[in-house]
Amino acid sequence: YWGKCKAEKNVFRFALFVSFFPQLLQGPIGRYDRLAEQLYRTHSFSMERIGFGAQRILWGYFKKLVLADRAGVVVNQVFQNYTDYMGITVMVAVLCYSIQLYADFSGGIDIVMGVAELFGIEMMPNFRQPYFSVSLGDFWRRWHISLGAWMRDYVFYPFALTAPMQKFGKWAKKHLNVHFGRVLPASIANILVFFLVGIWHGAQWHFIFWGLYNGIVIAVSDICAPLFAKMAERLHINVKSKAFHVFRIIRTFIIVNIGWYFDRIYNIKDCFMCMKNTIIHFRMGQLYGILEPTFKEVPKKAYIMAAAALLIVFADSVLKEKGKDAITLLEERPLALRWLLYFVM
């Protein structure tokens, strides 16, 4: 339609692209302009590529089985009977859900990318340390990157650049100010995008609320950006300091976890009730009520392993955030140490 790619007339090449099996279930969303040349060129055997692919698959299973599935026991324990739990218990379950969701989804994507690498295919990265984000907009540029790119190219820009939206932007620029003229059309487009993302997750009200929550928060933050900058200036806050950077990461993490209430609790009324109970009925003593039943189902050793896995995943994320790759660093270690780490995983 845009003339970016030449139409593929070979039915077998077309079939190869649409049925490339690693990505079919959960992504990343493979775009033709990125995959076509890789799929159709001649490939030769590479032991190095096989090794990197196998390590990526192992890393994905490690996140999925050791971390996500253990956190999932706590999540299921609470959210199958969420009306029976209050305060800190619900909050811990939401935090476990954020761990489960990331480890499960990103672990699955690691397996997909590892399998593709065995065939010499490099898939688009789908996660980039999302819990180190400094804003909700930044979070969605790091989480499920391929979906965000697809929505940007096929929904956001086509909608924001329509004649009515351009006309609205000019009106806002003339009657309000330049900032509003620039951000209001984009804010409306963002809300539309996240409304569709909610429906994409499932045509249920709690997913729609979750999508709208994200779209509205991003829109409001963009609209109020000059106000936030003035507040920081008046309060003499050094926005470039490490302390403020850490504050923004924590703030974003809280905002994201509020959204997970809508994502995991299927009844909107119960969702707001759980939010209220998290704040009003916050008692530390309630926490053991969630742990005791789960210890009967899963041994304590499993949670010790899960805690260790969480530290390993966190350390890997810190390395990647600093521009270092754990697999490359691992390859530089002695053979005995490498295989010891594989065995531990």
Disulfide bonds with the S-S distance in Angstrom:
none
